[in-house]
Amino acid sequence: MRIIAVIASLLALCGCAAEPKACTLIGTRVGIGLDVDLPGVKSATLEVCWGGKCTKPAVTLTPATTNGRETCTGTAPTDTCGVSVVPTGGMIGFAEVVGLPSEPVTVTLTLADSAGAVVLDEDLTVTPKQTYPNGPDCGGGGAQAGLVVSAAGVVTERA
């Protein structure tokens, strides 16, 4: 009788074992994002340096947008609602930086207007952070950092 109780207990404990966490193949872009609110900016260049080497990744700026006013056809559960995209006047971009480490890097950011005249040229140190697109239990997906340029031309690292 004791053997049956022991076997039943073991079977119950085996059924309580935690399932391993499933990790998807979702990836992460590795690099540096830009949010530019400085008026008149049309292009950006970056130079990123660490460990004695530098790279100049391509950066394409596109108009930044936000959600516009919501419109609905009614209030019933079967009615529909929509939101349009509204330009903010700013620009956004992302520079793919292969091998970007999760440690301080030096970045030179140069912004130019539509005539190619430099409107901002600044060096700063940023610390890219490891991203976890599947959660921290699935390992890191790569490092990212972000730069924010205010309308006054002040450059800060995105928090």
Wavefront OBJ file of the C-alpha trace (Angstrom):
o trace
v 0.000 0.000 0.000
v 2.900 2.333 0.765
v 4.380 1.710 -2.662
v 1.126 2.765 -4.327
v 1.122 5.996 -2.269
v 4.762 6.714 -3.207
v 4.071 6.075 -6.922
v 0.969 8.279 -6.827
v 2.972 11.065 -5.145
v 5.764 10.820 -7.725
v 3.286 10.947 -10.598
v 1.615 14.006 -9.078
v 4.967 15.775 -8.670
v 5.985 15.011 -12.257
v 2.749 16.566 -13.469
v 3.603 19.785 -11.589
v 6.936 20.311 -13.343
v 7.198 23.667 -15.077
v 7.107 23.636 -18.844
v 10.161 25.213 -20.487
v 9.549 28.739 -21.794
v 9.037 28.814 -25.538
v 11.261 31.346 -27.288
v 10.239 32.612 -30.715
v 12.576 33.668 -33.487
v 11.671 37.351 -33.148
v 14.751 39.444 -33.799
v 15.937 42.907 -32.869
v 17.503 45.573 -35.021
v 20.946 46.381 -33.645
v 21.886 50.039 -33.841
v 21.030 53.608 -32.936
v 17.658 55.303 -33.347
v 17.169 59.032 -33.962
v 14.269 61.302 -32.959
v 14.854 64.789 -34.365
v 12.613 67.752 -33.511
v 15.093 70.407 -34.704
v 13.322 72.310 -37.524
v 14.695 72.154 -41.065
v 16.667 68.915 -40.696
v 16.538 66.701 -43.806
v 19.536 64.354 -43.427
v 21.756 62.785 -40.777
v 25.116 61.068 -40.605
v 26.515 59.084 -37.703
v 29.963 57.876 -36.823
v 30.031 55.287 -34.031
v 33.340 54.330 -32.363
v 34.322 51.708 -29.779
v 37.297 49.462 -29.118
v 39.594 51.439 -31.419
v 37.388 51.147 -34.518
v 34.760 53.387 -36.083
v 31.866 52.791 -38.458
v 29.651 55.166 -40.441
v 26.288 53.418 -40.854
v 23.682 54.649 -43.313
v 20.855 56.718 -41.819
v 17.629 57.552 -43.628
v 15.359 60.108 -41.997
v 11.602 59.951 -42.520
v 8.854 62.239 -41.230
v 7.777 61.487 -37.656
v 4.063 60.919 -37.101
v 1.591 60.589 -34.275
v -2.025 59.472 -33.944
v -4.636 61.930 -35.160
v -8.174 62.348 -33.909
v -10.250 59.182 -33.519
v -13.448 58.971 -35.555
v -16.184 56.376 -35.006
v -19.286 55.437 -37.014
v -21.332 55.018 -33.841
v -21.239 53.587 -30.330
v -22.497 50.034 -30.909
v -20.060 47.116 -30.557
v -20.378 46.445 -34.298
v -19.507 50.031 -35.299
v -15.998 50.902 -36.444
v -13.458 53.489 -35.382
v -10.384 54.806 -37.123
v -7.406 57.037 -36.485
v -5.381 58.863 -39.099
v -1.650 59.517 -39.025
v -0.600 63.131 -38.486
v 2.940 64.458 -39.143
v 4.656 65.975 -36.089
v 7.118 68.104 -38.049
v 10.043 66.053 -36.726
v 12.117 63.339 -38.359
v 12.987 59.790 -37.263
v 15.613 57.314 -38.379
v 17.586 54.229 -37.439
v 21.210 53.328 -38.159
v 22.036 49.609 -38.249
v 25.349 49.189 -36.386
v 26.661 45.639 -36.732
v 28.365 44.421 -33.550
v 27.212 47.365 -31.423
v 28.284 46.504 -27.860
v 26.358 46.987 -24.619
v 29.040 49.354 -23.355
v 29.802 53.060 -23.871
v 30.411 54.142 -27.477
v 31.308 57.542 -28.911
v 28.826 58.914 -31.437
v 29.308 61.858 -33.772
v 25.918 63.069 -35.002
v 25.767 65.500 -37.916
v 22.454 66.933 -39.106
v 21.987 68.937 -42.305
v 19.224 70.959 -43.946
v 17.828 70.466 -47.465
v 20.728 72.488 -48.969
v 23.259 70.234 -47.219
v 24.338 72.907 -44.741
v 25.294 71.460 -41.348
v 22.858 72.599 -38.646
v 24.216 70.395 -35.840
v 27.499 68.537 -35.301
v 27.906 66.950 -31.896
v 30.007 64.248 -30.219
v 28.603 62.363 -27.256
v 29.009 59.098 -25.410
v 26.029 56.752 -25.177
v 25.617 53.315 -23.651
v 23.582 50.913 -25.813
v 21.388 48.535 -23.870
v 20.740 44.879 -24.609
v 17.230 44.212 -25.921
v 15.137 41.148 -25.134
v 12.435 40.762 -27.816
v 11.288 37.447 -26.310
v 11.837 38.404 -22.679
v 14.969 38.061 -20.542
v 14.599 34.271 -20.236
v 15.286 33.847 -23.966
v 18.584 35.704 -24.244
v 19.427 39.061 -25.731
v 18.585 40.118 -29.245
v 21.250 42.804 -29.626
v 22.121 46.255 -28.352
v 20.281 49.482 -29.127
v 20.679 53.132 -28.206
v 18.647 56.178 -29.091
v 19.395 59.856 -29.584
v 16.828 62.617 -29.138
v 17.412 66.055 -30.658
v 15.138 68.741 -29.216
v 13.722 71.660 -31.196
v 16.459 73.778 -29.561
v 19.194 71.437 -30.862
v 19.985 69.763 -27.542
v 21.058 66.127 -28.024
v 20.362 63.581 -25.276
v 20.443 59.817 -24.996
v 16.961 58.287 -25.055
v 16.107 56.839 -21.654
l 1 2 3 4 5 6 7 8 9 10 11 12 13 14 15 16 17 18 19 20 21 22 23 24 25 26 27 28 29 30 31 32 33 34 35 36 37 38 39 40 41 42 43 44 45 46 47 48 49 50 51 52 53 54 55 56 57 58 59 60 61 62 63 64 65 66 67 68 69 70 71 72 73 74 75 76 77 78 79 80 81 82 83 84 85 86 87 88 89 90 91 92 93 94 95 96 97 98 99 100 101 102 103 104 105 106 107 108 109 110 111 112 113 114 115 116 117 118 119 120 121 122 123 124 125 126 127 128 129 130 131 132 133 134 135 136 137 138 139 140 141 142 143 144 145 146 147 148 149 150 151 152 153 154 155 156 157 158 159
